[in-house]
Amino acid sequence: MTSALPPLIPKVDAILVLDGDGNRLAGKYYGDFLTSVTSSSARTVAASAEGKSAGSTVEDLRSTFERQLQSKIHGISTRPDAAEVVTVMGKICVFCGGASTSQGAPSSGGDVRIVHVGPMNESELVLAHLCEGMFEALSHLMGGSTDRTMVLDNLEYVFLLIDEHCDGGIILETDASKLASSVLLRDEDPAMAEAQAAASQGGTPSGAPGMPGMAGVSSGDMTIAQALRQAKEQLISNLAQRDGGM
């Protein structure tokens, strides 16, 4: 006897983070959607691959799906709060972000797109809400710039964000602020451990004065995540120095 999900719990088949050329920077597939070559979704994708399905691996099938997805969303730029919807191989695909190729079009601050893939019976409005929340959280973590280079430089945050947002296809959190905060709390940065160790001894961690654990990094080069870590480290150091002087 199989148990069905309550109707109000949204479920997604995949979450993808793509660059402007459709290359997958990060992402996860869930359930039976392109997780094995024998799944029904794999047969659907293979059937559309123009006879090139023989010997295809799961990664080959995912690449085929993502190429077809890119062919439909290429050149479309969306606002962070206004996701667009397309259908690809019997799936609803809702996406946010992307740099437009037309002049005068609104820009989201980078060329990276977040895509939520869901079954055809899932609400487009629900998927749009999920996608917009995750894109806003990504923008917070990347300091407002969602370009390919920034995302690749902070890829660990992207994977943590996906895990905080969704587990096994079940959505856990949609609020952008809570998602970003959860990612930062889960981030185990060696610089923080150094700052805490130095603070417990009443000292100052290595680095530039007033910037513990962030040697050589100017405020203009930091992401929001790095700035928050610096603030926490500075607070620990200040508390240790205050307690030592009492």
Secondary structure, DSSP 8 states (H G I E B T S, - for coil): ------TTS-B-SEEEEE-TTS-EEEEEE-TTSSSSTTSHHHHHHHHTSTT--TT--HHHHHHHHHHHHHHHHTT----TT--EEEEETTEEEEEEE---SSTT----SSS-EEEEEEETTS-HHHHHHHHHHHHHHHHHHTTT---HHHHHHTHHHHHHHHHHHEETTEE----HHHHHHHHHHH---HHHHHHHHHHHTT---SEETTEET-TT--GGG--HHHHHHHHHHHHHHHHHHHHHH-
